[in-house]
């Protein structure tokens, strides 16, 4: 069974890890845009 609903995304600017189906609109730590997140 595959569950893609809980991916992890890392902010390339500060290293913040976000868990969820997609990255946040802005990083809560450094305010980098969604485009600064890559999937880990
Ligand atoms: Fe960040």
mmCIF file of the protein (N, C-alpha, C, O) and its ligand, coordinates in Angstrom:
data_MODEL
# 
_entry.id   MODEL 
# 
loop_
_entity.id 
_entity.type 
_entity.pdbx_number_of_molecules 
1 polymer     1 
2 non-polymer 1 
# 
_entity_poly.entity_id                      1 
_entity_poly.type                           'polypeptide(L)' 
_entity_poly.nstd_linkage                   no 
_entity_poly.nstd_monomer                   no 
_entity_poly.pdbx_seq_one_letter_code       
;(UNK)(UNK)(UNK)(UNK)(UNK)(UNK)(UNK)(UNK)(UNK)(UNK)(UNK)(UNK)(UNK)(UNK)(UNK)(UNK)
(UNK)(UNK)(UNK)(UNK)(UNK)(UNK)(UNK)(UNK)(UNK)(UNK)(UNK)(UNK)(UNK)(UNK)(UNK)(UNK)
(UNK)(UNK)(UNK)(UNK)(UNK)(UNK)(UNK)(UNK)
;
_entity_poly.pdbx_seq_one_letter_code_can   XXXXXXXXXXXXXXXXXXXXXXXXXXXXXXXXXXXXXXXX 
_entity_poly.pdbx_strand_id                 A 
# 
loop_
_entity_poly_seq.entity_id 
_entity_poly_seq.num 
_entity_poly_seq.mon_id 
_entity_poly_seq.hetero 
1 1  UNK n 
1 2  UNK n 
1 3  UNK n 
1 4  UNK n 
1 5  UNK n 
1 6  UNK n 
1 7  UNK n 
1 8  UNK n 
1 9  UNK n 
1 10 UNK n 
1 11 UNK n 
1 12 UNK n 
1 13 UNK n 
1 14 UNK n 
1 15 UNK n 
1 16 UNK n 
1 17 UNK n 
1 18 UNK n 
1 19 UNK n 
1 20 UNK n 
1 21 UNK n 
1 22 UNK n 
1 23 UNK n 
1 24 UNK n 
1 25 UNK n 
1 26 UNK n 
1 27 UNK n 
1 28 UNK n 
1 29 UNK n 
1 30 UNK n 
1 31 UNK n 
1 32 UNK n 
1 33 UNK n 
1 34 UNK n 
1 35 UNK n 
1 36 UNK n 
1 37 UNK n 
1 38 UNK n 
1 39 UNK n 
1 40 UNK n 
# 
loop_
_struct_asym.id 
_struct_asym.entity_id 
A 1 
B 2 
# 
loop_
_chem_comp.id 
_chem_comp.type 
_chem_comp.mon_nstd_flag 
LIG non-polymer         . 
UNK 'L-peptide linking' . 
# 
_pdbx_entity_nonpoly.entity_id   2 
_pdbx_entity_nonpoly.name        ? 
_pdbx_entity_nonpoly.comp_id     LIG 
# 
_pdbx_nonpoly_scheme.asym_id         B 
_pdbx_nonpoly_scheme.entity_id       2 
_pdbx_nonpoly_scheme.mon_id          LIG 
_pdbx_nonpoly_scheme.ndb_seq_num     1 
_pdbx_nonpoly_scheme.pdb_seq_num     101 
_pdbx_nonpoly_scheme.auth_seq_num    101 
_pdbx_nonpoly_scheme.pdb_mon_id      LIG 
_pdbx_nonpoly_scheme.auth_mon_id     LIG 
_pdbx_nonpoly_scheme.pdb_strand_id   A 
_pdbx_nonpoly_scheme.pdb_ins_code    . 
# 
loop_
_atom_site.group_PDB 
_atom_site.id 
_atom_site.type_symbol 
_atom_site.label_atom_id 
_atom_site.label_alt_id 
_atom_site.label_comp_id 
_atom_site.label_asym_id 
_atom_site.label_entity_id 
_atom_site.label_seq_id 
_atom_site.pdbx_PDB_ins_code 
_atom_site.Cartn_x 
_atom_site.Cartn_y 
_atom_site.Cartn_z 
_atom_site.occupancy 
_atom_site.B_iso_or_equiv 
_atom_site.pdbx_formal_charge 
_atom_site.auth_seq_id 
_atom_site.auth_comp_id 
_atom_site.auth_asym_id 
_atom_site.auth_atom_id 
_atom_site.pdbx_PDB_model_num 
ATOM   1   N  N  . UNK A 1 1  ? 0.863  -1.199 0.000  1.00 0.00 ? 1   UNK A N  1 
ATOM   2   C  CA . UNK A 1 1  ? 0.000  0.000  0.000  1.00 0.00 ? 1   UNK A CA 1 
ATOM   3   C  C  . UNK A 1 1  ? 0.894  1.241  0.000  1.00 0.00 ? 1   UNK A C  1 
ATOM   4   O  O  . UNK A 1 1  ? 1.846  1.340  0.774  1.00 0.00 ? 1   UNK A O  1 
ATOM   5   N  N  . UNK A 1 2  ? 0.572  2.165  -0.867 1.00 0.00 ? 2   UNK A N  1 
ATOM   6   C  CA . UNK A 1 2  ? 1.358  3.402  -0.953 1.00 0.00 ? 2   UNK A CA 1 
ATOM   7   C  C  . UNK A 1 2  ? 0.535  4.567  -0.399 1.00 0.00 ? 2   UNK A C  1 
ATOM   8   O  O  . UNK A 1 2  ? -0.636 4.742  -0.734 1.00 0.00 ? 2   UNK A O  1 
ATOM   9   N  N  . UNK A 1 3  ? 1.183  5.353  0.454  1.00 0.00 ? 3   UNK A N  1 
ATOM   10  C  CA . UNK A 1 3  ? 0.520  6.531  1.017  1.00 0.00 ? 3   UNK A CA 1 
ATOM   11  C  C  . UNK A 1 3  ? 1.391  7.747  0.741  1.00 0.00 ? 3   UNK A C  1 
ATOM   12  O  O  . UNK A 1 3  ? 2.442  7.927  1.355  1.00 0.00 ? 3   UNK A O  1 
ATOM   13  N  N  . UNK A 1 4  ? 0.940  8.574  -0.187 1.00 0.00 ? 4   UNK A N  1 
ATOM   14  C  CA . UNK A 1 4  ? 1.717  9.758  -0.550 1.00 0.00 ? 4   UNK A CA 1 
ATOM   15  C  C  . UNK A 1 4  ? 1.254  11.008 0.194  1.00 0.00 ? 4   UNK A C  1 
ATOM   16  O  O  . UNK A 1 4  ? 1.668  12.116 -0.146 1.00 0.00 ? 4   UNK A O  1 
ATOM   17  N  N  . UNK A 1 5  ? 0.406  10.843 1.196  1.00 0.00 ? 5   UNK A N  1 
ATOM   18  C  CA . UNK A 1 5  ? -0.172 12.022 1.837  1.00 0.00 ? 5   UNK A CA 1 
ATOM   19  C  C  . UNK A 1 5  ? 0.730  12.650 2.887  1.00 0.00 ? 5   UNK A C  1 
ATOM   20  O  O  . UNK A 1 5  ? 0.448  13.752 3.360  1.00 0.00 ? 5   UNK A O  1 
ATOM   21  N  N  . UNK A 1 6  ? 1.810  11.971 3.261  1.00 0.00 ? 6   UNK A N  1 
ATOM   22  C  CA . UNK A 1 6  ? 2.672  12.519 4.307  1.00 0.00 ? 6   UNK A CA 1 
ATOM   23  C  C  . UNK A 1 6  ? 4.114  12.585 3.833  1.00 0.00 ? 6   UNK A C  1 
ATOM   24  O  O  . UNK A 1 6  ? 4.988  11.896 4.358  1.00 0.00 ? 6   UNK A O  1 
ATOM   25  N  N  . UNK A 1 7  ? 4.343  13.410 2.851  1.00 0.00 ? 7   UNK A N  1 
ATOM   26  C  CA . UNK A 1 7  ? 5.692  13.618 2.349  1.00 0.00 ? 7   UNK A CA 1 
ATOM   27  C  C  . UNK A 1 7  ? 6.457  14.568 3.276  1.00 0.00 ? 7   UNK A C  1 
ATOM   28  O  O  . UNK A 1 7  ? 5.877  15.241 4.128  1.00 0.00 ? 7   UNK A O  1 
ATOM   29  N  N  . UNK A 1 8  ? 7.753  14.596 3.085  1.00 0.00 ? 8   UNK A N  1 
ATOM   30  C  CA . UNK A 1 8  ? 8.581  15.549 3.831  1.00 0.00 ? 8   UNK A CA 1 
ATOM   31  C  C  . UNK A 1 8  ? 9.237  16.498 2.849  1.00 0.00 ? 8   UNK A C  1 
ATOM   32  O  O  . UNK A 1 8  ? 9.710  16.100 1.784  1.00 0.00 ? 8   UNK A O  1 
ATOM   33  N  N  . UNK A 1 9  ? 9.252  17.751 3.231  1.00 0.00 ? 9   UNK A N  1 
ATOM   34  C  CA . UNK A 1 9  ? 9.819  18.816 2.396  1.00 0.00 ? 9   UNK A CA 1 
ATOM   35  C  C  . UNK A 1 9  ? 10.825 19.597 3.220  1.00 0.00 ? 9   UNK A C  1 
ATOM   36  O  O  . UNK A 1 9  ? 10.574 19.915 4.383  1.00 0.00 ? 9   UNK A O  1 
ATOM   37  N  N  . UNK A 1 10 ? 11.966 19.904 2.615  1.00 0.00 ? 10  UNK A N  1 
ATOM   38  C  CA . UNK A 1 10 ? 12.992 20.664 3.329  1.00 0.00 ? 10  UNK A CA 1 
ATOM   39  C  C  . UNK A 1 10 ? 13.213 22.004 2.659  1.00 0.00 ? 10  UNK A C  1 
ATOM   40  O  O  . UNK A 1 10 ? 13.288 22.103 1.434  1.00 0.00 ? 10  UNK A O  1 
ATOM   41  N  N  . UNK A 1 11 ? 13.317 23.029 3.482  1.00 0.00 ? 11  UNK A N  1 
ATOM   42  C  CA . UNK A 1 11 ? 13.628 24.370 2.992  1.00 0.00 ? 11  UNK A CA 1 
ATOM   43  C  C  . UNK A 1 11 ? 15.109 24.433 2.642  1.00 0.00 ? 11  UNK A C  1 
ATOM   44  O  O  . UNK A 1 11 ? 15.970 24.123 3.466  1.00 0.00 ? 11  UNK A O  1 
ATOM   45  N  N  . UNK A 1 12 ? 15.388 24.838 1.413  1.00 0.00 ? 12  UNK A N  1 
ATOM   46  C  CA . UNK A 1 12 ? 16.784 24.901 0.979  1.00 0.00 ? 12  UNK A CA 1 
ATOM   47  C  C  . UNK A 1 12 ? 17.522 26.054 1.664  1.00 0.00 ? 12  UNK A C  1 
ATOM   48  O  O  . UNK A 1 12 ? 18.752 26.068 1.710  1.00 0.00 ? 12  UNK A O  1 
ATOM   49  N  N  . UNK A 1 13 ? 16.778 27.009 2.190  1.00 0.00 ? 13  UNK A N  1 
ATOM   50  C  CA . UNK A 1 13 ? 17.403 28.179 2.805  1.00 0.00 ? 13  UNK A CA 1 
ATOM   51  C  C  . UNK A 1 13 ? 17.857 27.919 4.244  1.00 0.00 ? 13  UNK A C  1 
ATOM   52  O  O  . UNK A 1 13 ? 18.972 28.277 4.624  1.00 0.00 ? 13  UNK A O  1 
ATOM   53  N  N  . UNK A 1 14 ? 16.974 27.288 5.049  1.00 0.00 ? 14  UNK A N  1 
ATOM   54  C  CA . UNK A 1 14 ? 17.274 27.159 6.478  1.00 0.00 ? 14  UNK A CA 1 
ATOM   55  C  C  . UNK A 1 14 ? 17.246 25.725 6.982  1.00 0.00 ? 14  UNK A C  1 
ATOM   56  O  O  . UNK A 1 14 ? 17.630 25.469 8.123  1.00 0.00 ? 14  UNK A O  1 
ATOM   57  N  N  . UNK A 1 15 ? 16.803 24.790 6.160  1.00 0.00 ? 15  UNK A N  1 
ATOM   58  C  CA . UNK A 1 15 ? 16.797 23.392 6.574  1.00 0.00 ? 15  UNK A CA 1 
ATOM   59  C  C  . UNK A 1 15 ? 15.547 22.954 7.304  1.00 0.00 ? 15  UNK A C  1 
ATOM   60  O  O  . UNK A 1 15 ? 15.467 21.809 7.750  1.00 0.00 ? 15  UNK A O  1 
ATOM   61  N  N  . UNK A 1 16 ? 14.573 23.832 7.438  1.00 0.00 ? 16  UNK A N  1 
ATOM   62  C  CA . UNK A 1 16 ? 13.307 23.490 8.091  1.00 0.00 ? 16  UNK A CA 1 
ATOM   63  C  C  . UNK A 1 16 ? 12.629 22.316 7.368  1.00 0.00 ? 16  UNK A C  1 
ATOM   64  O  O  . UNK A 1 16 ? 12.587 22.273 6.139  1.00 0.00 ? 16  UNK A O  1 
ATOM   65  N  N  . UNK A 1 17 ? 12.101 21.368 8.152  1.00 0.00 ? 17  UNK A N  1 
ATOM   66  C  CA . UNK A 1 17 ? 11.399 20.211 7.593  1.00 0.00 ? 17  UNK A CA 1 
ATOM   67  C  C  . UNK A 1 17 ? 9.902  20.390 7.799  1.00 0.00 ? 17  UNK A C  1 
ATOM   68  O  O  . UNK A 1 17 ? 9.441  20.614 8.918  1.00 0.00 ? 17  UNK A O  1 
ATOM   69  N  N  . UNK A 1 18 ? 9.149  20.290 6.709  1.00 0.00 ? 18  UNK A N  1 
ATOM   70  C  CA . UNK A 1 18 ? 7.689  20.337 6.752  1.00 0.00 ? 18  UNK A CA 1 
ATOM   71  C  C  . UNK A 1 18 ? 7.157  18.980 6.324  1.00 0.00 ? 18  UNK A C  1 
ATOM   72  O  O  . UNK A 1 18 ? 7.615  18.413 5.332  1.00 0.00 ? 18  UNK A O  1 
ATOM   73  N  N  . UNK A 1 19 ? 6.189  18.457 7.074  1.00 0.00 ? 19  UNK A N  1 
ATOM   74  C  CA . UNK A 1 19 ? 5.560  17.188 6.703  1.00 0.00 ? 19  UNK A CA 1 
ATOM   75  C  C  . UNK A 1 19 ? 4.144  17.447 6.234  1.00 0.00 ? 19  UNK A C  1 
ATOM   76  O  O  . UNK A 1 19 ? 3.374  18.125 6.915  1.00 0.00 ? 19  UNK A O  1 
ATOM   77  N  N  . UNK A 1 20 ? 3.794  16.910 5.073  1.00 0.00 ? 20  UNK A N  1 
ATOM   78  C  CA . UNK A 1 20 ? 2.454  17.093 4.535  1.00 0.00 ? 20  UNK A CA 1 
ATOM   79  C  C  . UNK A 1 20 ? 2.440  16.750 3.063  1.00 0.00 ? 20  UNK A C  1 
ATOM   80  O  O  . UNK A 1 20 ? 3.480  16.430 2.489  1.00 0.00 ? 20  UNK A O  1 
ATOM   81  N  N  . UNK A 1 21 ? 1.271  16.812 2.445  1.00 0.00 ? 21  UNK A N  1 
ATOM   82  C  CA . UNK A 1 21 ? 1.146  16.427 1.036  1.00 0.00 ? 21  UNK A CA 1 
ATOM   83  C  C  . UNK A 1 21 ? 1.860  17.388 0.084  1.00 0.00 ? 21  UNK A C  1 
ATOM   84  O  O  . UNK A 1 21 ? 2.209  17.011 -1.035 1.00 0.00 ? 21  UNK A O  1 
ATOM   85  N  N  . UNK A 1 22 ? 2.078  18.629 0.528  1.00 0.00 ? 22  UNK A N  1 
ATOM   86  C  CA . UNK A 1 22 ? 2.795  19.590 -0.314 1.00 0.00 ? 22  UNK A CA 1 
ATOM   87  C  C  . UNK A 1 22 ? 3.505  20.601 0.579  1.00 0.00 ? 22  UNK A C  1 
ATOM   88  O  O  . UNK A 1 22 ? 3.159  20.739 1.753  1.00 0.00 ? 22  UNK A O  1 
ATOM   89  N  N  . UNK A 1 23 ? 4.491  21.307 0.036  1.00 0.00 ? 23  UNK A N  1 
ATOM   90  C  CA . UNK A 1 23 ? 5.231  22.257 0.871  1.00 0.00 ? 23  UNK A CA 1 
ATOM   91  C  C  . UNK A 1 23 ? 4.360  23.437 1.292  1.00 0.00 ? 23  UNK A C  1 
ATOM   92  O  O  . UNK A 1 23 ? 3.355  23.721 0.640  1.00 0.00 ? 23  UNK A O  1 
ATOM   93  N  N  . UNK A 1 24 ? 4.729  24.128 2.371  1.00 0.00 ? 24  UNK A N  1 
ATOM   94  C  CA . UNK A 1 24 ? 3.956  25.303 2.802  1.00 0.00 ? 24  UNK A CA 1 
ATOM   95  C  C  . UNK A 1 24 ? 4.128  26.453 1.818  1.00 0.00 ? 24  UNK A C  1 
ATOM   96  O  O  . UNK A 1 24 ? 5.088  26.481 1.048  1.00 0.00 ? 24  UNK A O  1 
ATOM   97  N  N  . UNK A 1 25 ? 3.193  27.401 1.847  1.00 0.00 ? 25  UNK A N  1 
ATOM   98  C  CA . UNK A 1 25 ? 3.274  28.555 0.935  1.00 0.00 ? 25  UNK A CA 1 
ATOM   99  C  C  . UNK A 1 25 ? 4.525  29.379 1.213  1.00 0.00 ? 25  UNK A C  1 
ATOM   100 O  O  . UNK A 1 25 ? 5.185  29.868 0.297  1.00 0.00 ? 25  UNK A O  1 
ATOM   101 N  N  . UNK A 1 26 ? 4.834  29.520 2.496  1.00 0.00 ? 26  UNK A N  1 
ATOM   102 C  CA . UNK A 1 26 ? 6.082  30.184 2.889  1.00 0.00 ? 26  UNK A CA 1 
ATOM   103 C  C  . UNK A 1 26 ? 6.676  29.425 4.059  1.00 0.00 ? 26  UNK A C  1 
ATOM   104 O  O  . UNK A 1 26 ? 5.946  28.836 4.856  1.00 0.00 ? 26  UNK A O  1 
ATOM   105 N  N  . UNK A 1 27 ? 7.994  29.435 4.167  1.00 0.00 ? 27  UNK A N  1 
ATOM   106 C  CA . UNK A 1 27 ? 8.673  28.793 5.283  1.00 0.00 ? 27  UNK A CA 1 
ATOM   107 C  C  . UNK A 1 27 ? 8.390  29.573 6.569  1.00 0.00 ? 27  UNK A C  1 
ATOM   108 O  O  . UNK A 1 27 ? 8.575  30.789 6.606  1.00 0.00 ? 27  UNK A O  1 
ATOM   109 N  N  . UNK A 1 28 ? 7.940  28.877 7.633  1.00 0.00 ? 28  UNK A N  1 
ATOM   110 C  CA . UNK A 1 28 ? 7.650  29.575 8.889  1.00 0.00 ? 28  UNK A CA 1 
ATOM   111 C  C  . UNK A 1 28 ? 8.904  30.054 9.611  1.00 0.00 ? 28  UNK A C  1 
ATOM   112 O  O  . UNK A 1 28 ? 8.818  30.867 10.531 1.00 0.00 ? 28  UNK A O  1 
ATOM   113 N  N  . UNK A 1 29 ? 10.066 29.556 9.201  1.00 0.00 ? 29  UNK A N  1 
ATOM   114 C  CA . UNK A 1 29 ? 11.322 29.934 9.858  1.00 0.00 ? 29  UNK A CA 1 
ATOM   115 C  C  . UNK A 1 29 ? 12.019 31.108 9.167  1.00 0.00 ? 29  UNK A C  1 
ATOM   116 O  O  . UNK A 1 29 ? 12.503 32.030 9.823  1.00 0.00 ? 29  UNK A O  1 
ATOM   117 N  N  . UNK A 1 30 ? 12.061 31.062 7.837  1.00 0.00 ? 30  UNK A N  1 
ATOM   118 C  CA . UNK A 1 30 ? 12.838 32.088 7.124  1.00 0.00 ? 30  UNK A CA 1 
ATOM   119 C  C  . UNK A 1 30 ? 12.038 32.779 6.029  1.00 0.00 ? 30  UNK A C  1 
ATOM   120 O  O  . UNK A 1 30 ? 12.569 33.642 5.329  1.00 0.00 ? 30  UNK A O  1 
ATOM   121 N  N  . UNK A 1 31 ? 10.761 32.410 5.869  1.00 0.00 ? 31  UNK A N  1 
ATOM   122 C  CA . UNK A 1 31 ? 9.859  33.064 4.918  1.00 0.00 ? 31  UNK A CA 1 
ATOM   123 C  C  . UNK A 1 31 ? 10.260 32.853 3.456  1.00 0.00 ? 31  UNK A C  1 
ATOM   124 O  O  . UNK A 1 31 ? 9.890  33.628 2.574  1.00 0.00 ? 31  UNK A O  1 
ATOM   125 N  N  . UNK A 1 32 ? 11.022 31.791 3.228  1.00 0.00 ? 32  UNK A N  1 
ATOM   126 C  CA . UNK A 1 32 ? 11.323 31.448 1.836  1.00 0.00 ? 32  UNK A CA 1 
ATOM   127 C  C  . UNK A 1 32 ? 10.038 30.979 1.156  1.00 0.00 ? 32  UNK A C  1 
ATOM   128 O  O  . UNK A 1 32 ? 9.168  30.418 1.823  1.00 0.00 ? 32  UNK A O  1 
ATOM   129 N  N  . UNK A 1 33 ? 9.898  31.194 -0.146 1.00 0.00 ? 33  UNK A N  1 
ATOM   130 C  CA . UNK A 1 33 ? 8.688  30.785 -0.866 1.00 0.00 ? 33  UNK A CA 1 
ATOM   131 C  C  . UNK A 1 33 ? 8.603  29.268 -1.028 1.00 0.00 ? 33  UNK A C  1 
ATOM   132 O  O  . UNK A 1 33 ? 9.574  28.544 -0.808 1.00 0.00 ? 33  UNK A O  1 
ATOM   133 N  N  . UNK A 1 34 ? 7.422  28.812 -1.418 1.00 0.00 ? 34  UNK A N  1 
ATOM   134 C  CA . UNK A 1 34 ? 7.187  27.381 -1.632 1.00 0.00 ? 34  UNK A CA 1 
ATOM   135 C  C  . UNK A 1 34 ? 8.216  26.761 -2.576 1.00 0.00 ? 34  UNK A C  1 
ATOM   136 O  O  . UNK A 1 34 ? 8.586  25.597 -2.423 1.00 0.00 ? 34  UNK A O  1 
ATOM   137 N  N  . UNK A 1 35 ? 8.668  27.537 -3.540 1.00 0.00 ? 35  UNK A N  1 
ATOM   138 C  CA . UNK A 1 35 ? 9.626  27.037 -4.533 1.00 0.00 ? 35  UNK A CA 1 
ATOM   139 C  C  . UNK A 1 35 ? 10.979 26.706 -3.920 1.00 0.00 ? 35  UNK A C  1 
ATOM   140 O  O  . UNK A 1 35 ? 11.800 26.046 -4.557 1.00 0.00 ? 35  UNK A O  1 
ATOM   141 N  N  . UNK A 1 36 ? 11.226 27.165 -2.667 1.00 0.00 ? 36  UNK A N  1 
ATOM   142 C  CA . UNK A 1 36 ? 12.507 26.879 -2.003 1.00 0.00 ? 36  UNK A CA 1 
ATOM   143 C  C  . UNK A 1 36 ? 12.518 25.499 -1.353 1.00 0.00 ? 36  UNK A C  1 
ATOM   144 O  O  . UNK A 1 36 ? 13.556 25.062 -0.856 1.00 0.00 ? 36  UNK A O  1 
ATOM   145 N  N  . UNK A 1 37 ? 11.362 24.798 -1.349 1.00 0.00 ? 37  UNK A N  1 
ATOM   146 C  CA . UNK A 1 37 ? 11.275 23.483 -0.712 1.00 0.00 ? 37  UNK A CA 1 
ATOM   147 C  C  . UNK A 1 37 ? 11.519 22.371 -1.728 1.00 0.00 ? 37  UNK A C  1 
ATOM   148 O  O  . UNK A 1 37 ? 11.052 22.429 -2.866 1.00 0.00 ? 37  UNK A O  1 
ATOM   149 N  N  . UNK A 1 38 ? 12.263 21.356 -1.289 1.00 0.00 ? 38  UNK A N  1 
ATOM   150 C  CA . UNK A 1 38 ? 12.430 20.157 -2.106 1.00 0.00 ? 38  UNK A CA 1 
ATOM   151 C  C  . UNK A 1 38 ? 12.035 18.947 -1.276 1.00 0.00 ? 38  UNK A C  1 
ATOM   152 O  O  . UNK A 1 38 ? 12.145 18.964 -0.050 1.00 0.00 ? 38  UNK A O  1 
ATOM   153 N  N  . UNK A 1 39 ? 11.575 17.899 -1.946 1.00 0.00 ? 39  UNK A N  1 
ATOM   154 C  CA . UNK A 1 39 ? 11.099 16.713 -1.234 1.00 0.00 ? 39  UNK A CA 1 
ATOM   155 C  C  . UNK A 1 39 ? 12.282 15.901 -0.723 1.00 0.00 ? 39  UNK A C  1 
ATOM   156 O  O  . UNK A 1 39 ? 13.277 15.717 -1.424 1.00 0.00 ? 39  UNK A O  1 
ATOM   157 N  N  . UNK A 1 40 ? 12.157 15.419 0.504  1.00 0.00 ? 40  UNK A N  1 
ATOM   158 C  CA . UNK A 1 40 ? 13.216 14.596 1.096  1.00 0.00 ? 40  UNK A CA 1 
ATOM   159 C  C  . UNK A 1 40 ? 12.658 13.242 1.497  1.00 0.00 ? 40  UNK A C  1 
ATOM   160 O  O  . UNK A 1 40 ? 13.392 12.400 2.016  1.00 0.00 ? 40  UNK A O  1 
HETATM 161 FE FE . LIG B 2 .  ? 13.326 28.235 5.615  1.00 0.00 ? 101 LIG A FE 1 
# 
